[in-house]
Amino acid sequence: MAVTYNESTKIFTLQTAETTYQMMVGRYDILQHLYYGKRVDGSTMEYLLWGTDVGFSGNPYEAEGDRTFSLDTQPQEYPSQGVGDYRTSCLEVVNPDGSMAADFRYVSHEITKGAYTITGMPAVYDEEGNNSLGNNSLGSTTLSILLKDASTGLELVLKYGVFEKEDVITRAAELRNSTEGTVSLEKMLSVCLDMPFGKWDMIHFHGRHAMERQTERTPLCHGTVSFGSKRGTSSHHHNPSLLLCTPQTTEDAGDCYGMTFVYSGNFIAGAEVEQMGQTRVFMGIHPESFCFRLAPGDTFETPQVIMSYSDKGFTDLSHKFHKIIRDHICRGKYKYARRPVLINNWEATYFDFNEEKILKIASQAAELGIEMLVLDDGWFGKRNGDCSGLGDWFVNPDKLPEGLSGLSEKINAMGMKFGLWFEPEMISEDSELYRAHPDWALRIPGRKPNRSRFQLVLDMSRRDVRDYLFERMSDILSNARIDYVKWDMNRSMCDIYSAALPAERQGEVYHRCILGVYELLERLTSAFPDLMIEGCSGGGGRFDAAMLYYSPQIWCSDDTDAVERLEIQYGTSFLYPIGTVGSHVSACPNHQTGRITPFHTRGVVAMAGSFGYELDLNTLPQNEKEEVKKQVSDYKKYYELIHQGAYYRLNGAGAFHGQEFVAWSFVSEDKKQALVNLVITHTRANSKPVFIKLKGLDAAAVYRLEDGRCLSGSALMNAGICIPSASGEYRAVQFELNAQ
């Protein structure tokens, strides 16, 4: 069984195909962590616990004269503040009497089949057999452990979801106010993982707008290393994910753990190495500006964390995350259905467009085989720049005299689908909506707000705001033929104050706004089940597993430069499936960097994701138009391989630390087909040939290359293949292998 409990030893064992997670109801009913790592059968791991008298680390009252047991040194499942553990805590409360302590002890547990849900928030789901690919026989098991603080009556439920075949464990928690007074919840994380031994590196994914998910590997030392977001979104600056690995771990070998947060708002994550050399890893909602009031009987549920472990290096760990997110986070029609190749007008026209311009772009796109046109910002209200109009979701008749209905019909008549840009969560001060409802914006009374693009953030915690947005969006989607929505969000949140909440509940606004976003997305996806949504927040500012629950892809970055995208997409690939990455061929010189990159290279890079174009096709020379036809044809040919195949980083982190090329590949599940991609990032005079070793092939199979050569899988993986040197800046190579 995936979850067992031994009544005599009081040990819980969570088993997946290749991992074991153990914890124990220890002394004084304290829930202690024992082990998480490579699968262990036939043994319990309580022998790993140790006890000694550590100075200034006190002992539970029940220990009496035994100084060898301390909450400050013992590995725990969910530590809380104020009771003797001075390390990073998961939970902080102010009790009805003003005290700030919580001491949770084991009461009972329940083991059930199927995945647990979290009220109002995304979570990994289990729909056994409901998979068009026929490989979704994933059955999960839920373990719920009830703990209680005897002094106050507060109840804590720890939830563990065990996805056995996927080698994934999920974590979440729920606090119930069973006291007779109001409790102020000031911190509640989703996960703690105590590692009692080992030296570790931490990898996280930092960045900035247009340069998201840069990898940084840091050896952990004594103290706490943490990162997070206080911007109201998961952010461009720190992705809500981390990896923990041994210093020796590489793409293909070594112990590594991964965590990603199924949440789109403020978060904190990190690791603490404490006095005895143990490491505590943690992740959850950021406690700054967070305070939830729980009346008697109220509960608070944390978002979910997805965890996995591999002893085979980063590639194997990535594959586990890719599969669980692709198959059990993403939902809807386009979870597996082929998504259309699109063209977006943004970098072609910006705000300067009319129906004639859009139809001209669409006509050329249709001739070249592109399947959908997406109309970006500027089609509504008084919106000729980014300083006005947000919230006024009514068509601008000066730009579109026949409205969206007329435009979509004309585009459909060309054999293309039609998509539309929205930024629902924002409001411009210069808008009819703001003039009518200034209280709908997040804004502190008596203070001038911090401006960003002259837009404020709508109070998504309010039902009347969400109802207005649902009404306007539904009306537009119902009265035109719209197959796709690009959902954007273009500023960080601050000036947090809701006119709809009393003073003592203002600490709930950040979280309630995120819940409101999820609620609106759920309503829309339920009302329009065939609609495809692409998430966006100035590109990759909200690239997280929770948004993928509603949108099967996210615009990876506003930086469309193919060379910069290599590094952005590399970092993204550690945890997120390639099919979730929105990636386009854009104009040259690139609008963000001014770089000149070959058209072929831009296509190869953009095919590492959900493919499209972001330029005016009418300005291309004929040879590049022919290249567009070929790229579209190739992408359709390789679609299943790219979206469902296994992804391999062929030269790992060295790609951005001294090596002169970046290479990656896709391999089909049956290992009969592979697509190899390579971009030369630094061309030199008298250059040497490039050798790359392929991965994931069948060692015993013989593969035919496009040039007619036949080579064994073992040769291609162990000796590699030579890419001949050639001149030219940023040259790309793409070739297919097929098993004979």
C-alpha positions in Angstrom: 0.0 0.0 0.0 1.1 3.6 -0.6 0.4 4.6 3.0 0.7 2.4 6.1 0.6 3.0 9.8 2.2 0.6 12.2 0.2 0.6 15.5 3.1 -0.8 17.6 5.9 1.5 16.3 3.5 4.4 15.5 5.4 4.9 12.3 3.7 6.2 9.1 5.3 5.0 5.8 4.5 6.7 2.5 5.8 4.7 -0.5 6.0 5.7 -4.1 7.6 3.6 -6.9 11.1 4.8 -6.0 10.9 6.8 -2.8 10.0 6.4 0.9 8.8 9.0 3.3 8.6 8.1 7.0 7.5 9.9 10.2 6.7 8.7 13.7 4.4 9.7 16.5 7.3 10.0 18.9 7.7 10.8 22.5 5.0 12.9 24.1 2.9 12.4 20.9 5.1 14.8 18.9 5.1 14.1 15.2 8.7 13.5 14.1 10.2 13.3 10.7 12.3 10.2 10.1 13.3 9.9 6.4 12.6 11.0 2.8 14.7 9.6 0.0 15.4 6.5 -2.1 12.9 3.7 -1.5 13.5 1.6 1.6 11.7 -1.7 2.1 11.6 -3.8 5.2 13.1 -1.2 7.6 11.9 1.6 9.8 14.1 4.6 10.2 13.6 5.6 13.8 17.2 4.5 14.4 18.3 7.7 12.7 17.0 9.7 15.6 19.5 10.8 18.1 19.4 12.6 21.5 21.9 14.4 23.6 21.9 17.3 26.0 22.4 20.4 23.9 23.0 23.6 25.9 20.3 26.3 25.6 17.9 23.8 23.9 15.2 23.2 26.4 13.0 20.2 26.8 9.2 19.5 26.9 7.7 19.6 30.4 6.9 16.0 30.2 10.5 15.0 29.7 11.1 15.9 33.4 14.8 15.1 34.0 15.6 13.9 30.5 17.6 16.6 28.8 18.3 14.6 25.6 15.0 15.3 23.9 14.5 18.9 22.6 12.1 20.3 20.0 15.1 22.6 19.2 17.1 19.6 17.9 14.6 16.9 16.9 13.4 16.6 13.2 9.7 17.5 13.1 6.9 17.4 10.5 5.3 20.8 11.3 7.1 23.0 13.9 5.3 25.9 15.5 6.5 28.9 17.5 6.7 29.7 21.1 7.3 26.2 22.6 11.0 25.7 22.4 12.0 25.2 18.8 14.0 28.3 17.8 14.4 27.3 14.2 12.2 28.4 11.4 8.6 27.7 12.3 5.7 26.8 10.1 2.9 28.4 12.1 2.5 31.5 14.3 -0.7 32.4 16.0 -2.0 35.0 18.5 -4.4 33.1 20.8 -7.6 34.6 22.3 -5.7 35.4 25.5 -2.9 37.2 23.6 -0.3 34.5 24.0 1.7 33.5 21.0 2.4 29.8 21.2 1.0 26.6 19.7 2.1 23.1 20.8 0.5 20.5 18.5 0.4 16.8 19.5 -0.9 13.8 17.6 -4.6 12.8 18.1 -5.6 10.6 15.1 -5.2 10.0 11.4 -7.2 8.8 8.4 -6.0 7.1 5.2 -8.3 7.5 2.2 -8.1 6.7 -1.5 -7.9 9.6 -4.0 -6.5 13.0 -3.9 -7.5 15.6 -1.4 -8.9 19.0 -2.5 -8.3 22.5 -1.1 -11.2 24.9 -0.9 -11.0 27.6 -3.5 -7.4 26.7 -4.6 -5.8 24.5 -7.3 -4.4 21.1 -6.3 -3.0 18.0 -7.9 -6.0 16.0 -8.9 -6.6 12.3 -9.5 -9.0 11.2 -12.2 -8.1 7.6 -12.8 -8.6 6.5 -16.4 -9.6 9.9 -17.7 -6.8 10.4 -20.0 -6.9 10.5 -23.8 -3.4 9.1 -24.0 -4.4 6.0 -22.1 -1.6 6.2 -19.6 -3.3 7.8 -16.7 -3.8 4.9 -14.4 -2.5 7.1 -11.5 -4.2 6.2 -8.3 -3.4 8.3 -5.3 -3.8 8.0 -1.5 -4.4 10.7 1.1 -3.1 10.7 4.6 -4.7 13.2 7.0 -3.1 13.6 10.4 -5.0 15.4 13.2 -2.9 17.3 15.8 -4.2 19.4 18.7 -2.9 22.0 21.1 -4.3 20.8 24.4 -4.0 24.3 26.0 -6.1 26.2 23.5 -8.0 23.5 21.6 -6.6 24.6 18.2 -6.6 21.7 15.7 -4.2 21.2 12.9 -4.6 18.8 10.0 -1.6 17.8 8.0 -2.4 16.5 4.5 -0.2 14.2 2.5 -1.1 13.1 -1.0 0.9 10.1 -2.3 1.0 9.6 -6.1 2.7 6.3 -6.2 3.5 5.8 -9.9 4.6 9.4 -10.3 7.0 9.5 -7.4 5.3 12.6 -6.0 4.1 13.5 -2.6 2.0 16.7 -2.0 1.7 18.6 1.3 -0.8 21.0 2.7 -2.2 21.9 6.1 -5.5 23.1 7.7 -5.9 25.0 10.9 -9.3 24.8 12.7 -10.2 27.3 15.4 -11.8 25.1 18.0 -11.3 27.7 20.7 -14.0 30.0 22.1 -12.4 33.2 21.0 -10.9 34.8 17.9 -7.4 33.6 16.8 -5.0 35.8 14.7 -3.1 33.6 12.3 0.1 35.4 11.4 2.1 32.7 9.6 1.1 29.3 8.2 3.4 27.6 5.8 2.6 24.5 3.7 5.6 22.3 4.2 8.6 21.7 6.4 11.2 19.0 5.5 13.9 18.3 8.2 17.0 16.7 6.8 19.0 15.4 9.8 22.2 14.8 7.8 24.0 15.7 4.6 25.6 18.7 3.0 23.4 20.4 0.5 23.2 22.9 -2.3 20.1 24.9 -3.0 19.0 25.9 -6.5 16.4 28.6 -7.0 15.2 30.5 -10.0 15.6 34.3 -9.7 15.3 37.0 -12.3 13.5 40.2 -13.3 11.0 41.3 -15.9 12.0 40.0 -19.3 14.7 37.8 -17.7 12.9 35.3 -15.6 14.0 32.0 -14.0 17.7 32.3 -14.0 19.3 29.4 -12.2 21.4 30.0 -9.1 23.1 27.2 -7.2 24.2 28.1 -3.6 26.0 25.8 -1.1 24.0 26.0 2.2 25.9 27.1 5.2 24.8 27.8 8.8 22.0 30.2 9.0 18.9 30.7 6.8 18.8 31.3 3.1 15.3 32.3 1.9 13.7 34.0 -1.1 10.2 34.9 -2.1 7.7 37.4 -3.3 5.8 40.2 -1.6 4.5 41.6 -4.9 1.1 40.0 -4.9 2.2 37.5 -7.5 4.6 34.6 -7.6 6.7 37.2 -9.6 9.4 37.5 -12.3 12.0 37.8 -9.5 11.7 34.5 -7.7 9.8 31.5 -9.0 8.0 29.6 -6.2 10.2 26.5 -6.6 13.5 25.2 -5.3 15.8 22.2 -5.6 17.9 20.7 -2.9 20.9 18.6 -4.0 24.2 17.2 -3.0 27.2 19.1 -4.1 28.1 16.3 -6.5 24.6 16.1 -8.2 24.5 16.6 -12.0 21.9 16.2 -14.7 22.4 12.5 -14.8 23.4 11.4 -11.3 23.1 12.3 -7.6 20.5 12.9 -4.9 18.1 15.8 -5.5 14.8 17.0 -4.1 12.3 19.4 -5.7 9.5 21.5 -4.4 7.1 23.8 -6.2 4.3 25.8 -4.7 0.8 25.5 -6.2 0.0 29.2 -5.5 0.2 32.5 -7.4 0.6 35.1 -4.7 3.1 36.1 -2.0 5.4 33.2 -0.9 8.5 32.4 1.0 10.8 29.4 0.5 14.2 28.5 1.8 16.4 26.4 4.0 18.0 26.8 7.4 21.1 24.9 8.6 21.0 24.9 12.3 23.4 24.5 15.2 23.7 20.7 14.9 24.1 20.7 11.1 20.6 19.7 10.3 18.8 21.3 7.4 15.2 22.5 7.5 13.5 23.3 4.1 10.3 25.3 4.1 7.8 26.8 1.7 4.4 28.6 2.0 2.6 31.9 2.0 4.9 34.8 2.9 4.1 35.9 6.5 4.8 39.6 5.8 1.5 41.6 5.5 -0.4 38.4 6.3 -2.8 38.1 9.2 -6.0 36.0 9.1 -8.6 36.3 11.7 -10.3 33.0 12.6 -13.5 33.2 14.6 -14.6 30.1 16.5 -15.3 27.4 14.1 -13.3 29.0 11.2 -10.6 27.1 9.3 -7.7 28.2 7.2 -6.3 26.0 4.4 -2.8 26.4 3.0 -2.0 26.1 -0.7 -0.3 22.9 -1.8 3.3 22.0 -2.3 4.4 19.3 -4.8 7.5 17.4 -3.7 9.6 14.7 -5.4 13.0 13.1 -5.0 15.4 11.4 -7.4 18.8 9.7 -6.9 19.4 10.0 -10.7 20.0 13.7 -11.0 18.1 16.7 -12.3 16.9 15.2 -15.5 15.0 12.4 -13.8 13.6 14.9 -11.2 12.4 17.2 -14.0 10.6 14.4 -15.7 8.7 13.6 -12.6 7.5 17.2 -12.2 6.7 17.5 -16.0 4.5 14.5 -15.8 2.5 15.4 -12.6 2.0 19.0 -13.8 1.1 18.1 -17.4 -1.3 15.2 -16.4 -2.6 16.3 -13.0 -2.5 20.0 -12.8 -3.3 21.2 -16.3 -7.0 20.7 -17.2 -9.4 21.3 -20.0 -9.7 20.6 -23.7 -6.2 21.8 -24.5 -4.5 19.7 -21.9 -3.8 17.2 -24.7 -5.5 18.5 -27.8 -3.1 20.2 -30.3 -3.0 23.9 -29.7 -3.1 26.1 -32.9 -0.1 27.8 -34.2 -0.8 31.5 -33.6 0.3 35.0 -34.5 0.0 37.8 -32.0 -0.2 41.4 -33.3 1.6 43.1 -30.3 5.1 43.5 -31.7 3.7 44.1 -35.2 1.4 47.1 -34.3 1.4 47.7 -30.5 -1.5 50.1 -29.9 -1.5 51.5 -33.5 -4.0 49.3 -35.3 -7.4 49.2 -37.0 -9.4 46.4 -38.5 -7.7 46.8 -41.9 -4.2 46.3 -40.4 -5.3 43.3 -38.4 -7.0 41.6 -41.4 -3.9 42.2 -43.5 -1.7 40.4 -40.9 -4.3 37.6 -40.7 -4.6 37.2 -44.4 -0.8 36.7 -44.8 -0.8 34.4 -41.7 -3.5 32.2 -43.3 -1.5 31.9 -46.5 1.5 30.7 -44.6 -0.4 28.0 -42.6 -0.8 29.8 -39.3 -4.0 28.8 -37.5 -5.0 31.6 -35.2 -4.7 35.4 -34.8 -4.6 36.9 -31.3 -5.6 40.6 -31.0 -3.5 42.0 -28.1 -3.9 45.2 -26.0 -5.7 48.2 -27.3 -9.1 47.0 -28.7 -11.3 48.4 -25.9 -12.3 51.7 -24.3 -10.1 54.7 -24.6 -6.9 52.6 -25.0 -4.3 54.1 -27.3 -1.5 53.7 -24.8 -1.0 52.0 -21.4 -2.3 55.0 -19.3 -6.0 54.6 -19.7 -9.0 52.3 -20.4 -8.3 49.3 -18.3 -11.6 48.1 -16.8 -13.7 49.4 -19.7 -14.2 46.1 -21.5 -16.2 47.5 -24.4 -15.0 47.5 -28.0 -13.5 50.7 -29.4 -15.6 51.3 -32.6 -13.0 53.7 -34.0 -10.6 50.8 -34.3 -13.1 48.0 -34.9 -16.3 49.5 -36.6 -17.9 46.0 -36.9 -16.9 45.0 -33.4 -15.2 41.8 -32.4 -18.0 39.8 -33.9 -17.4 41.3 -37.3 -13.6 40.9 -37.0 -13.7 37.3 -35.8 -16.1 36.3 -38.6 -13.7 37.7 -41.2 -10.8 36.0 -39.6 -12.7 32.7 -39.3 -13.6 33.0 -43.0 -9.9 32.8 -43.7 -9.8 29.4 -42.0 -8.3 30.8 -38.8 -9.3 30.9 -35.2 -9.5 34.2 -33.3 -8.0 35.1 -29.8 -8.2 38.1 -27.6 -6.1 39.9 -24.9 -7.6 40.8 -21.5 -6.1 42.3 -18.3 -9.0 41.7 -16.0 -7.4 42.3 -12.6 -6.4 45.9 -13.4 -8.1 49.3 -13.6 -6.8 52.6 -15.1 -7.5 55.8 -13.1 -8.5 57.2 -16.5 -11.4 54.9 -17.1 -15.2 55.0 -16.9 -15.0 52.1 -14.4 -12.8 53.9 -12.0 -14.8 57.1 -12.2 -17.9 55.0 -11.3 -16.3 52.7 -8.7 -13.1 54.2 -7.2 -13.6 51.9 -4.2 -13.1 48.9 -6.4 -9.4 49.6 -6.6 -6.9 48.6 -3.9 -5.9 51.9 -2.4 -5.2 53.1 1.1 -7.5 56.0 2.2 -5.7 59.3 2.6 -2.6 58.1 0.7 -1.5 58.7 -2.9 -1.0 55.3 -4.5 2.2 53.9 -6.0 1.7 54.1 -9.7 2.8 51.5 -12.3 1.8 52.1 -15.9 -0.9 54.5 -14.4 -2.9 51.5 -13.4 -4.2 50.3 -10.1 -5.2 46.8 -9.0 -8.8 45.8 -8.7 -9.9 44.4 -5.4 -10.4 40.8 -6.5 -11.5 39.8 -3.0 -14.9 41.6 -3.8 -17.7 39.6 -5.2 -19.2 42.7 -7.0 -15.8 43.2 -8.8 -15.7 39.6 -9.9 -19.3 39.6 -11.0 -18.6 42.7 -13.2 -15.6 41.1 -14.8 -17.4 37.8 -15.4 -20.4 39.7 -16.9 -18.2 41.8 -19.3 -15.9 38.9 -20.3 -18.8 36.5 -20.8 -20.7 39.0 -22.9 -17.7 39.5 -25.2 -16.9 35.8 -25.4 -20.5 34.9 -26.1 -21.0 37.5 -28.9 -17.9 36.8 -31.0 -16.2 33.7 -32.1 -13.3 33.7 -29.6 -11.3 30.5 -29.1 -8.4 31.9 -27.0 -7.8 34.4 -24.2 -4.5 35.9 -23.2 -4.9 36.8 -19.5 -2.4 39.4 -18.6 -1.4 41.1 -15.3 1.0 44.0 -15.7 2.1 45.4 -12.3 3.1 44.3 -8.8 0.6 44.9 -6.0 1.0 47.4 -3.2 -1.2 50.0 -1.3 -3.1 47.0 0.0 -6.4 48.0 1.4 -9.9 46.7 0.7 -12.8 49.1 1.2 -15.0 46.0 1.6 -13.2 44.7 4.7 -12.9 46.0 8.3 -9.6 47.3 9.7 -8.8 44.1 11.5 -9.1 42.0 8.3 -6.8 44.0 6.0 -4.1 41.4 6.5 -6.3 39.0 4.6 -6.5 41.1 1.4 -3.5 39.6 -0.5 -4.7 36.0 0.0 -8.4 36.8 -0.6 -7.4 38.6 -3.9 -5.7 35.4 -5.1 -8.7 33.3 -4.1 -10.8 35.8 -6.1 -8.7 35.4 -9.2 -9.0 31.6 -8.9 -12.8 31.9 -8.5 -13.2 34.1 -11.6 -11.0 31.7 -13.6 -13.0 28.7 -12.4 -16.3 30.4 -13.4 -15.0 31.3 -16.9 -13.4 27.9 -17.6 -16.7 26.2 -16.5 -18.8 28.5 -18.6 -16.6 28.3 -21.7 -15.0 24.8 -21.6 -13.6 25.0 -25.1 -11.8 28.3 -24.4 -8.1 28.1 -24.3 -6.5 30.5 -21.8 -2.8 31.5 -21.9 -1.6 33.0 -18.6 0.6 36.1 -18.7 1.9 38.6 -16.2 4.3 40.9 -18.2 5.4 37.6 -19.6 6.6 35.1 -16.9 5.7 37.1 -13.7 3.1 34.5 -12.7 4.5 31.3 -14.1 3.5 28.8 -11.4 1.6 25.5 -11.1 -1.5 27.1 -9.8 -2.1 29.2 -12.9 -1.5 26.1 -15.1 -4.5 24.6 -13.4 -6.6 27.2 -15.4 -4.3 27.9 -18.4 -2.4 25.0 -20.0 0.3 27.4 -21.1 1.9 30.7 -19.9 3.6 33.4 -21.9 7.1 32.5 -20.8 8.7 36.0 -21.0 8.2 39.4 -22.6 11.8 38.9 -23.9 11.4 37.3 -27.3 15.1 37.4 -28.1 15.9 33.8 -29.1 19.3 33.9 -27.5 18.0 35.3 -24.2 15.1 32.8 -24.3 17.6 29.9 -24.3 18.5 30.7 -20.7 14.9 31.6 -19.7 13.5 28.4 -21.1 16.4 26.4 -19.6 15.5 27.5 -16.1 11.8 27.0 -16.7 12.4 23.4 -17.8 13.6 22.2 -14.4 10.0 22.0 -13.1 7.5 22.9 -15.8 6.6 20.9 -18.9 7.8 22.2 -22.2 4.2 22.4 -23.5 3.3 25.0 -20.9 5.8 27.5 -22.3 4.4 30.1 -24.7 7.2 30.9 -27.2 7.1 32.9 -30.4 9.3 33.9 -33.3 9.6 37.6 -33.2 11.0 40.5 -35.3 14.6 41.2 -36.0 16.4 43.3 -34.8 14.7 42.1 -31.6 12.5 44.7 -29.9 13.9 44.0 -26.4 17.7 43.7 -27.1 18.3 44.8 -30.7 20.0 41.5 -31.4 20.0 40.1 -34.9 19.4 36.4 -35.0 18.8 34.1 -38.0 15.1 33.3 -38.7 15.8 29.6 -38.6 17.3 29.9 -35.1 14.4 31.9 -33.8 12.1 29.1 -35.0 14.2 26.3 -33.4 14.2 28.1 -30.0 10.4 28.9 -30.2 9.7 25.2 -30.9 10.7 24.4 -27.3 7.2 25.3 -26.2 3.8 26.3 -27.6 4.7 27.8 -30.9 3.7 31.0 -32.6 4.8 34.4 -34.1 5.0 37.9 -32.9 5.7 40.2 -35.9 4.2 41.6 -39.1 4.5 38.8 -41.6 3.9 41.3 -44.5 7.3 42.8 -43.9 9.2 39.6 -44.3 11.1 38.8 -47.5 9.9 35.9 -49.6 12.6 33.5 -48.4 11.5 34.0 -44.7 7.9 33.6 -45.6 8.8 30.2 -47.1 10.7 29.5 -43.8 7.5 30.3 -41.9 5.7 27.6 -43.9 8.4 25.1 -43.1 8.5 26.0 -39.4 4.7 25.6 -39.1 4.8 22.3 -40.9 7.7 21.0 -38.8 6.0 22.1 -35.6 2.8 20.3 -36.5 4.9 17.2 -37.4 6.7 17.2 -34.1 3.9 18.5 -31.9 3.3 15.2 -29.9 7.0 14.7 -29.5 7.6 18.2 -28.1 4.5 18.2 -25.9 4.4 14.6 -24.7 8.0 13.4 -25.1 10.7 13.4 -22.5 12.8 16.6 -22.5 16.6 16.5 -22.0 19.1 19.3 -21.3 22.1 18.0 -23.3 24.8 20.2 -21.9 23.3 21.2 -18.6 24.4 24.2 -16.6 27.6 24.4 -18.6 25.5 26.0 -21.4 25.7 29.3 -19.6 29.1 29.0 -17.9 31.8 28.9 -20.6 30.4 26.5 -23.2 29.7 27.9 -26.7 26.4 26.2 -27.4 23.1 25.1 -25.9 21.5 21.8 -26.8 18.4 20.0 -25.9 16.3 17.1 -27.2 12.8 15.5 -27.1 12.5 11.7 -27.0 9.2 9.9 -27.5 7.9 7.7 -24.8 8.6 4.5 -26.8 12.1 5.9 -27.6 11.6 5.4 -31.3 11.8 9.1 -32.3 13.9 12.0 -31.1 14.3 15.6 -32.1 17.7 17.2 -31.4 18.2 21.0 -31.2 21.4 23.0 -30.8 22.2 26.7 -31.0 25.8 28.1 -31.2 25.9 31.0 -28.7 29.5 32.0 -29.3 31.0 31.8 -32.8 34.8 31.8 -32.9 37.3 32.0 -35.7 38.8 28.7 -36.7 36.1 27.1 -34.6 36.2 23.5 -33.3 33.4 21.0 -34.1 30.8 20.5 -31.4 30.3 17.0 -29.9 27.1 16.3 -28.0 26.1 13.1 -26.3 22.4 12.3 -26.7 20.2 11.0 -23.9 17.1 8.9 -23.4 17.5 6.7 -26.4 17.2 2.9 -26.6 20.8 1.7 -26.3 20.0 -1.5 -28.4 18.1 0.3 -31.2 19.6 1.6 -34.4 18.6 5.1 -35.4 18.5 6.6 -38.9 19.6 10.2 -39.1 18.2 12.7 -41.7 21.5 12.4 -43.7 21.0 8.6 -44.1 23.5 7.5 -41.5 22.4 4.7 -39.1 23.9 4.7 -35.6 23.1 2.7 -32.5 21.5 4.3 -29.5 24.5 3.3 -27.4 26.9 5.0 -29.7 24.8 8.2 -29.8 24.6 8.3 -26.0 28.1 7.2 -25.1 30.3 8.6 -27.9 27.9 11.2 -29.1 27.6 12.9 -32.4 29.7 15.6 -34.1 28.1 18.9 -35.3 30.5 20.3 -38.0 31.8 23.8 -37.5 30.4 26.5 -39.7 30.5 30.3 -39.8 27.6 32.6 -38.9 26.3 34.1 -35.7 23.8 32.1 -33.6 23.6 29.2 -36.0 21.0 26.6 -35.1 20.8 22.9 -35.9 17.7 20.7 -35.7 17.5 17.1 -36.8 15.3 14.1 -36.3 16.2 10.5 -35.4 14.0 7.5 -36.0 14.6 3.9 -34.7 14.7 1.3 -37.5 
